[in-house]
Amino acid sequence: LWLRRAPGWTAPRRGLSVIVGILGLGGLLLLILERGIAGGGSLAARWTIWQASLRLLWPRLWLGYGADTLELIFPAVYPPQLVYYQGRGVVVDRAHNWLLDGSLSYGVVGVFILGALMFVVCWRGWGKLTNAEDRAALAFGEKDLGRPWIAACLAAVSAHLVGNLFLFEVAATAVVFWLLLALLTAATAARDVGHVAVPLASQRARLALKAGALVILVGLIWQANARPLLADRHSWRATRALAEGDAQEALAEYSAAVAFEPRRAAYHVALALTAAQLGGFARAEGAMFAAIAQRPADPALYAHLAAIYAREAQDRPERLPLAFTAYERAIALAPTLALTYQQYADLALRTGDWGTAAALATRAVELDATDGLSYAILGWAHLEAGDLPAASKAFLNANRWRETADARVGLATVYLQQGHIDAARSEVARSLAIDPGFAPAVALQLQLQSDACCSGSIPLQEQ
């Protein structure tokens, strides 16, 4: 605006200065982006999500995958480094960029239509602001309250669109955004629209039309608002009952939630896990199948199903292969999720399959080198297989990233078998400091106190 009024600045100079300003601002933004990615954190997480989302975009470029489906399709391309930026077990259900989110949901066709709609509305608002007649009216001192409102709406809409290049809409911001677009549309609409009367055949037809509209409205409110609200209320009661230790009450409440909202997979999962906790494995399996029927591409559901089968296999060993099959399906759907490999390795370790446990835990720590639990599983698998150096290294990494009583006992067991009695005692003491009642640590402490164990101790530094 200053350049438009600056004396001596011709059109070419003004154009060149605008280009230089845009390039400078772009360079500054790229520098900020580069520093943010190098430093990790939320900006690096967004950059990683954008890259993975682009891989999903090309197969469904034109029409997308459908609304709110990123949570289901993203695990197939989950980048392993994302766990270092946003933590373990975090679900990615938004691309943190409205252009990518819209393209994945509705395709570039949908994004083009939405962009065209916003462009037309904003262009009409800008035209209203820059209209010569309005400027002349203000010059003569006439008061026009429409232009300040239009300017405010344009600024808010623009800020929302720019901000959502790094964020995503929630219910509150989405409602405000569309209300602002409606205000812009109303403020720039023609004022001379006449009233069009629609004649009705009779008073009876008018009443019938109103009654039908009321019935439809009540039905829509019941289906879209009342039933989900009642389901959420029962789910909240079930969660509270579980916190208080009343699993039976929680099971009844989750059943009520499913009855009110049978199309929501989360309620079926909660019902299944609660039923499995109470030993109702047939009901748990049925509830999980109902959830999978709604979301067949969700790897988390197969991991939950595997956990239910594993729990049932404690009494019925013939169900164990079903747990392995469910984990294999989860891995096929999301081959780069370290958490699934960790859970699968833990089950293999508990069932005595040391080789499978070691292979799965190795894959888990390759995908997430900060997962202390996977290192502990790997350490126990190597220990059972007799590979003491590998077990010692795994337990040291386990305690580095997540110190637990179990990992300390594992390291103590390695030292004991290597003859380093003092080091083993030190690790047992650390384990009991973490959990004074940890049974394996107490048992190992009693073993170390025996005279037979203490003979022939080799200092650790001589290894």
N, C-alpha and C positions, 0 to 999 in steps of 0.2 A: 504493500500500500504506500509506503514511503517512496519507493522508486517511481511509482506512477506520478508523483507530484514533484519529484526532485528536478530542479532546473538543469538543463544540459544533458540529461540522460535520454538518449534517443532509444527507439524501439530495439535496435540490435543490442545495445548495451544492456538494456533492461532484460532482454531474453538471455543474454550470456550470463548475467549476474544470477538470474533465477536458476539456470542450469548448474552453475558452480555451487550455488547454495544447496540444491537438491543432492548433488554428488557429495558435497561435504557432509551433509546430514546422513546420507546413506553410508558413507565410510565410517562415521562415528557409530552408527547402529551396528555395523558389521564388527567393529572393534569391540563394542560392548558384548555382542553375541559370542565372539571368539573367546574373550576373557571369561565370560560366564560358563561356557562349555568346558574350558580348560580347568576351571575351579570346581567343577562338579556341581551338585545341588540341583535345584528345581529347573534351572535353565538347561543344564546338561540332560536332565531327564526328559524335558520337552523335546529337545533336539533328537534324542534317541527314539522317542515315540513317533516323531514326524517321519524319521527315516524308515521305521518299520511300517508305518501306515501307508507310505507311498508304495511299498511292495504289495500291500493288499489292494491298492487302488486300481492298478492296471487291469486285473482280471475282470473287474466289474466297473469299468470306467464310466459307462454311460448311465446306468440305472442304479448302481450301488447295491448294497446288501439288505437294505431295509432299515427302518428306524430303530435306534437303540440296539444295534447288533454288534457293536465293536467288542463288547465284553466276551462274546462268543467266538469271534473270528481272530482276535488279536493273539491269543495263546499260540496259534499255529506259527506265528512269526516273532514270538517274544524274544527280544534281544537279551542275552544273558547279562550284559553289563548294566542293564537297567536296575538290577537288584542292588547294585552299589549306590545308585542315586536316590532311590525312593524306598528301599527296604524290601524285606522278604515277605512274600505272600500278599502283596498289594495288587488289587485287581485294576486293570486298565480298561475303563469303559468310555473314555473320551480321548480324542486326539489332541486336546488343548489348542485347537485352531479351528475356527468356525468353517473355514473353507474346506479343510480336510474332513471335519466331522460331517458336514453336509454332503460332500462328495462320496464318502463311504456309505452314508445312509441312503441318499437319494440320487447319487450319480452326478456327473457334471451337468446333466440336463436340469436336474432339480436346483443345483446351485446357480445355474444361469438364470432360471426363472426367478428365483428369490432375489438374486442380484439385480435383475432388471426391474423388479418391483420396487426395491429400495432406491435404485437409481432414479426412477421416474418420480417417486415421491419427493426425494431430496432435491432433484432438479427443479421441480415445481416450487419447492420452498425457497430455493436459491433465487429463482426467477422472481418470486414475490418480493424478496429482500432487495434485489437490484433493479426493480421496476422504476422507470423514470418518473412516472406519475406519483408514486409513493414518496420518492426523494423530494420532488417539488412540493408536495403537501407538507412534508416535515420542514422544508425551508421556510414556508410561510407560517410556521408555528402551530399547525394543526396537530392534534394529539392522535396518534394511532397506536393502540395497544396490541394490534395484531403482529406487527413486525418484531417487537422484542420477544414475544412468545415463539414466533417462528425461528428466530435466531437461537433462542435457548434450546428448542427441540432439535434443530440441526446440529448444534454443538454436542448435545447429549447422545444423539444417534451416532454421530461420527466417533465420539469417544468410546461408545460401546463396541462398535465394529473394530476399531483399532485394538482395544483391550482384549477382545475375544480372538485376536490373532495369537494370543498366548494363554488364554483362559477358555472357559466354556460357560454356557448359560446355565443358570439354576432357575427355579420357578419364579423367584421374586424378580430377577433381572429380566427374564423373558417377558413377564407380564408388563413391566414398565416399558420395555423396548417397543412392544407392539402398541401399547397405549400412546407412546410418543409418535409412532408412525400414523396412528389414527388421528391424533391432533394435527399433525402436519397435513394430512389429507383433508381434514375438515377446514383448516385455515386457508387452504389454497383452492378449495372447491368454489364453483360458481354459486352466487347468492340468489339467483333468480329462478331457482327450481320450484316449479309450482306444485301444488298438492294434487295428487291423482287419487280420485275416489274409486274404490272398487265396489261396485254394487253387489248386494247379496239378494238372492232370490226371495228369501223370507226370513222372518225372525227365528223360525225354527231351525233353518239351515245355519244361521249365525250361531245359535246356541250349540248345535251339534258340532260345528267346527271348533268352537272354544272348548267344548268338553273333550273332543278328540285330542286337541293340542295339549290340554291339561293332563290327560292320561299318558300321552307320550312323554311329556315333561317329567311326570312323576316316575315313570319307568326308567327313563334315562338317569335321573338323580339316584334312584335305587341301585341301578347297575353300576354306574360310574363313580358314585360317591359313597352311598350308604354301605354297600357290601364291602368295599375295600376298607372303609373306616372301621367297621365291626370286626373284620378279620385282623386288622392291626391291633385293635383293642385286645382281642383274645391272644394274639401273639405276645403282646406286652405282658399280659397276665402269666402266660406260660414261662416267659423269661424270668419273671419275678419268682415264680414257683420253683424253677430250677435253682435259682440263687439261694432259696430257702431250703433246698434239699428235698422238695416234694416232687418227685419225678412223675408220680401218678397224676397229680393235678396238672402238671405241665403237659402230659400226654393228652389229657382231656381237652385242655385249652388249644393245643395245636390242632387237634382233630376238628374243633369248632372253627378255627381259622381256615383250615382247608375246605370245610363245608361252605364257608362264605366266599372264599376266593380260591377255587380249585385250579385256576390257571396260573397261579404264581408258584414257581418251582421252589422258592425259598421255604415256603410253608411245608411242602412235602419233605424237603430235606430235614428240616427241624423235627418233623414228626418221625421220620425214619431214625434219626440219631437218638431221639428220646426213647423210642420203642426198643432199639437195640440195647440201650442202657438198662432197660427193664427185662431184657431177655426175650422180647417179642420179635424174633428175627424174621419170621414170615411176614409180619406186618411191616417191619422195617424194609424188607426187600421190596414189597409191593409199593410202598411209598416212594422209594428211590426209583423204581421203574416208572412210576407216574411222573416224577420230576424229569427223568431222562427222556421220556416221550415228548415233553415240551421243549427240552433243550438238548437234543441228541449230540450236539457238537461241543458240549461244555465238558472239558477234561476234569474240572473240579468235582462234578457229579460222579464220575467213575472212580475218582480217588475216595470219595465218601463211601461208595458202594464197596470198594475193596476193603476199607476199614471195617465195615459191618461184617463182611465175610470173614475177615481175619479174627474178629472178636467171636464170631460163631464157631470158628474152627478150633477154638480152645476146648470145646466140648464135642465137636463133630469134625475131626480132622479131614474127612472127605470133602469138606467145603473149602479147604485151603486152595486148591487149584482155581476156584472161582475168583478168589482174591487176587491171585497172580494174573489171571486173565483180565480182570478189571484194571489193574495197574498197567498192564501192557496197552490196553485201550487208551488209558489216560496219556501215556507217553506217546502213543501214535498221534493223538490229537495235538499234543503240546510237547514236542521233543526237546525243548530247551528250558523247561521249568525244573530248576534244581530241586524244589520242594517235593515233587512227585518221586524223583529218584531217591531222595532221602527217606521218604515213608516206605517205599518199596524195599530199600536196603534194610531198613529196620525190621520189617517183617521177615525177610530172608534170614537175617541174623538170628531172630528169635526162633526160627524153625530149623536152625542148624545148617543152613546152606551157606557155608562160609565163602565159597567162591563167588556165588551170585551176589552176596552181600558186599564183598570187596569190590566187584566190578561196578555195581550200582553206586556205591558210596564214592568210588573214584570218579565216576561221571558226575556225581552231585558236586564234588569239590572242584571239578574242572569248570563247571558252570557257575559256581559260587564259592570262591576261595576264602570266604569269611564265615562259612557255615560251620560253627564249632560242633554241632550235633552230628553232622555228616562225618567230620573227622573222627569223632568218638566211635561211631559205628565202624568206620574203616579200621580204626585201631583194634577194636575187639575182633573184627574179622581176621586181621593179620595175626593177632595173638592166638586165636583158636587154630589158625593154620600153622603156627609155629614160627612165623617170620617176626622175630623179636625186634630187629632194627627198624623194619617198616612200621611195626606197631608203636614203637617208642616215638618215632617221628610224627605219626598220626595223632597220638595222644598229646604230644607237645603242642601241635597246631590246634587241637581241640581246646586245650586250656588257654591258649593264647587268645582265641576269639570268643570263647564262651566257657568260662571256668565252671565246672560242675563237679559234684561229689563222685559221680560215676566215672568221669574222665580221669580224675585224680586216682581213684582206685585202680583203673586200668593201667595207668603209668606205674603205680606202685607194684602191680602184679608183674609188669615187665621187668622192673628193677629186681624184684625178688627172684624171678627165674634167671636173671643174669648174675645173681649173687651180690648185688649192691644193697645190702640190708639197711644201712643207714639212710640211703636215698629212699628206699621203700617206706621206712618208718616216717620220714618227713612227708612223703606224699599222702600216707594214711592220715597223718595229723592234719594236713590241709583239707582232706576230704571230710573229716569229722568236724572241722571248723565251719565248713559250708553247711553240713547236715549232720548234727550230732547223733541222730538216730538211724543213719544210713547203715542197713544191715550188712552189706558186703564189706564196708569199711571196718565195722566192728569185728566181723569174723576174721578179716585179714590182720587186724591189730592183735587179736588173740593168738593167731598163728605166728606172728612175728615175735611175740613174747615168749614163745617156747624155746627151750634150750637147743633143740635140734636145729631150729631155723637159724640161730645166731652164729653157728660155727662156720668158719671159712668165709667170712664176709670180705668182699672185695670193694675197695673204695671206687666210687663212680669215676673219679678223674683218671683212673688207670685204664679205663676202657679204651 
